[in-house]
């Protein structure tokens, strides 16, 4: 049996007529950059997330970079980031000649551990970038309390977590100063290339986002500030407008798939419960735990990735691929071990939880259209290899 890590063709076929019409509309109007399609999507995203303002941009990475620029992060400023995330989270900080300062992960959620943030704050610290990794919210209450105490800006990296609600109806991305999303094709809400969105509850910040995404020009060709080319393509906005109404059902299908994985791993005798952080004879596979599943949270894990941990990770990974099962390591090298960051002081610190995740994690197929038979085959393949 073949089980791809992601099958974008299945989603496309389910919406083919609508998506084709959106693309054809862009071809007929010849309005390719910004314009009414982008404005419409921004309005739809704001309504969907409960945000006062949404500003479409060229990618999730550019959303983060633009957010830092708008919040006036300068050379030499220190920005707190998790050491375990996609490279863009820290890379955008360095691109502005600011200094990323790394913090270890929570061992259950993979997200930044709020209890370890304050120890990394200095008089040069200006911002925190919590990441809602794999589609589960970071613990924002203590993060926001720390930010308020130290007068820090908060940029939420929600690249993998659009639609996730933290609690009290607050959607991730609307809690800090600016929220950033990615519409990379593999995301729960993906376009047909690169695309992103910034959201904010602050109208003044929204205006700066709009001006700086077009080189800082207002009006056109008149520049009182420096920005960049962070514009969203109309064709991507049209595609996303077609897909957005289906996002909740797709995320629920991912949750259903995750629950089936968890059930099957337990029935196979490979796991006793979710959220375990060390291996034993009853937990040869460490399962993810949706910690915000209780009633105080209206929404929870959307499983942009379903990530397990196993002891002999590389061997299990190779066996999965040998049996035509798509899988991936998110992420094999934490920031503190990246060659380009070795001159940073925080790279010298210890990050045991991030290191453990990097050395033992495997992301399994979790996309909405995944069949139950395929999930069963994945679990059975892992059981055969790991053994009783």
Residue pairs with C-beta under 8 A, 6 or more apart in sequence:
1 324
1 373
1 374
1 377
2 324
3 324
3 325
3 326
3 365
3 370
3 374
3 377
3 378
4 326
4 365
5 326
5 327
5 328
5 363
5 365
6 186
6 326
6 365
6 367
7 367
7 369
7 370
8 185
8 186
8 190
10 367
10 369
11 250
11 367
11 368
11 369
12 19
14 369
15 242
15 243
15 246
18 242
19 239
19 242
19 243
22 235
22 238
22 239
22 241
22 242
23 192
23 235
23 238
23 239
25 37
25 238
26 32
26 37
26 234
26 235
26 238
29 35
29 234
31 37
31 234
32 233
32 234
32 235
33 231
33 233
33 234
34 56
34 231
34 232
34 234
35 234
36 234
37 234
37 235
37 237
37 238
37 241
38 56
38 232
38 234
38 237
40 237
40 241
41 54
41 56
41 232
41 237
41 238
41 240
41 241
41 244
42 54
42 55
42 56
42 197
43 54
44 241
44 244
45 51
45 54
45 197
45 199
45 244
46 52
46 53
46 54
46 199
48 163
48 244
48 247
49 162
49 163
49 171
49 173
49 174
49 179
49 199
50 169
50 170
50 171
50 174
51 171
51 173
51 174
51 179
51 199
51 200
51 201
52 200
52 201
52 202
52 203
52 206
53 199
53 200
53 201
53 202
53 203
53 205
53 206
53 209
54 197
54 198
54 199
55 197
55 198
55 199
55 200
55 206
55 209
55 210
55 213
56 195
56 196
56 197
56 231
56 232
56 237
57 63
57 66
57 195
57 196
57 197
57 198
57 213
57 230
57 231
57 232
58 194
58 195
58 196
58 229
58 230
58 231
58 232
58 233
59 182
59 184
59 194
59 195
59 196
60 88
60 159
60 180
60 181
60 182
60 183
60 184
60 196
61 88
61 91
61 92
61 182
61 196
62 196
62 228
62 230
63 159
63 180
63 181
63 182
63 196
63 197
63 198
63 230
64 88
64 89
64 92
64 129
64 155
64 157
64 180
65 92
65 95
65 96
65 228
65 230
66 198
66 209
66 212
66 213
66 227
66 228
66 230
67 155
67 177
67 178
67 180
67 198
67 209
68 79
68 92
68 93
68 96
68 98
68 127
68 155
69 96
69 212
69 227
69 228
70 178
70 205
70 208
70 209
70 212
71 126
71 127
71 153
71 155
71 177
71 178
71 205
73 79
73 93
73 96
73 98
73 126
73 127
73 153
74 96
74 97
74 98
74 126
75 96
75 97
75 98
76 97
76 98
76 99
76 124
77 98
77 99
77 124
77 125
77 126
77 127
78 98
78 99
78 100
78 101
78 122
78 124
78 125
78 126
79 93
79 98
79 99
79 100
79 101
79 125
79 126
79 127
79 128
79 129
80 101
80 103
80 112
80 117
80 120
80 121
80 125
80 127
80 128
80 129
80 152
81 89
81 90
81 93
81 100
81 101
81 102
81 103
81 112
81 128
81 129
81 131
81 335
82 89
82 102
82 103
82 104
82 105
82 111
82 112
82 129
82 130
82 131
82 133
82 354
83 102
83 103
83 104
83 105
83 334
83 335
83 336
83 346
83 351
83 354
84 104
84 105
84 110
84 133
84 331
84 334
84 335
84 351
84 353
84 354
84 357
84 358
85 131
85 133
85 157
85 331
85 335
86 131
86 159
86 330
86 331
87 331
87 335
87 338
88 159
89 129
89 131
89 157
89 335
90 100
90 102
90 335
90 341
93 99
93 100
93 129
94 100
94 340
94 341
98 126
99 124
99 344
100 335
100 341
100 344
100 346
101 120
101 125
101 344
101 345
101 346
102 120
102 334
102 335
102 336
102 344
102 346
102 347
102 349
102 351
103 112
103 113
103 116
103 117
103 120
104 112
104 113
104 116
104 350
104 351
104 352
104 353
104 354
105 111
105 112
105 113
105 351
105 353
105 354
105 357
106 112
106 113
106 139
106 353
107 277
107 353
107 356
108 275
108 277
108 289
108 291
109 133
109 136
109 138
109 139
109 289
109 291
110 133
110 134
110 136
110 307
110 357
111 130
111 131
111 132
111 133
111 136
111 137
111 138
111 139
112 130
112 131
112 138
112 143
113 353
114 138
114 139
114 142
114 143
114 146
115 142
117 128
117 143
117 146
118 146
118 150
120 346
121 146
121 150
121 152
125 150
125 152
126 152
126 153
127 152
127 153
127 154
127 155
128 143
128 146
128 147
128 152
128 153
128 154
128 155
129 154
129 155
129 156
129 157
130 138
130 140
130 143
130 154
130 156
130 157
130 176
131 138
131 157
131 159
131 160
132 138
132 156
132 157
132 158
132 160
132 161
132 164
132 172
133 160
133 161
134 160
134 288
134 301
134 303
134 304
134 305
134 306
134 307
134 330
135 160
135 161
135 164
135 188
135 251
135 254
135 301
135 302
135 303
135 304
135 305
136 161
136 164
136 288
136 290
136 291
136 292
136 300
136 301
136 302
137 161
137 164
137 165
137 166
137 172
137 292
137 297
137 300
138 156
138 172
140 156
140 166
140 170
140 172
140 175
140 176
143 154
144 154
144 175
144 176
146 152
147 153
147 154
147 176
153 176
153 177
154 175
154 176
154 177
155 176
155 177
155 178
155 179
155 180
156 172
156 173
156 175
156 176
156 178
156 179
156 180
157 180
158 164
158 172
158 173
158 179
158 180
158 181
159 180
159 181
159 182
159 184
159 187
159 196
160 182
160 187
160 188
160 304
160 305
161 172
161 173
161 302
161 304
162 173
162 181
162 187
162 188
162 189
162 247
162 302
163 171
163 188
163 189
163 247
163 248
163 251
163 299
163 302
164 171
164 172
164 299
164 300
164 301
164 302
165 171
165 172
165 297
165 298
165 299
165 300
166 172
166 175
166 292
166 297
167 292
167 296
167 297
167 298
168 296
169 298
172 179
173 179
173 180
173 181
173 199
174 199
174 200
174 201
177 200
177 202
177 205
178 198
178 199
178 200
178 205
178 209
179 198
179 199
179 200
180 196
180 197
180 198
181 189
181 196
181 197
181 198
181 199
182 195
182 196
183 189
183 190
183 191
183 194
183 195
183 196
183 197
183 236
183 240
184 190
184 191
184 194
184 195
185 191
185 192
185 193
187 304
188 247
188 250
188 251
188 254
188 302
188 304
189 240
189 243
189 244
189 247
189 250
190 243
191 236
191 239
191 240
191 243
192 235
192 236
192 239
193 233
193 236
194 236
195 232
195 233
195 236
195 237
195 240
196 232
197 232
198 209
200 206
200 209
211 217
211 218
211 225
211 227
212 225
212 226
212 227
212 228
212 230
213 227
213 228
213 229
213 230
213 231
214 220
214 227
214 229
214 230
214 231
215 223
215 226
215 227
215 228
215 229
216 223
216 224
216 225
216 226
216 227
217 223
217 227
218 224
249 368
250 368
251 302
251 303
253 368
253 369
254 302
254 303
254 304
254 306
254 366
254 367
254 368
255 290
255 300
255 301
255 302
255 303
257 303
257 306
257 366
257 367
257 368
257 370
257 375
258 288
258 290
258 301
258 303
258 306
258 366
260 372
260 375
261 287
261 306
261 364
261 366
261 375
261 378
261 379
262 271
262 274
262 287
264 375
264 376
264 379
265 271
265 285
265 287
265 308
265 379
265 382
266 272
266 273
268 379
268 380
268 382
268 383
269 282
269 383
269 388
270 283
270 284
270 285
270 379
270 382
270 383
270 386
271 282
271 283
271 284
271 285
271 286
271 287
272 282
272 283
273 283
273 287
274 287
274 288
274 289
274 290
275 287
275 288
275 289
275 291
276 283
276 286
276 287
277 286
278 286
279 286
279 311
284 310
284 311
284 386
285 308
285 309
285 310
285 382
285 386
286 308
286 309
286 310
286 360
287 308
288 301
288 306
288 307
288 308
290 300
290 301
291 300
292 299
292 300
292 301
293 300
293 301
303 366
304 366
305 330
305 363
305 366
306 363
306 364
306 365
306 366
307 330
307 361
307 362
307 363
307 364
308 361
308 362
308 364
309 356
309 357
309 360
309 361
309 362
310 316
310 360
310 362
310 382
310 386
311 360
313 329
313 359
313 360
313 361
313 362
315 385
316 362
316 382
316 385
316 386
317 327
317 329
317 362
319 381
319 385
320 326
320 327
320 362
320 378
320 381
320 382
321 327
323 381
325 364
325 365
325 377
325 378
325 381
326 365
327 362
327 363
327 364
327 365
328 362
328 363
329 358
329 361
329 362
329 363
330 361
330 363
331 358
332 358
333 358
334 351
334 354
334 355
334 357
334 358
335 341
335 347
336 344
336 346
336 347
336 349
336 351
336 354
337 347
337 355
337 358
341 347
364 378
365 374
365 375
365 378
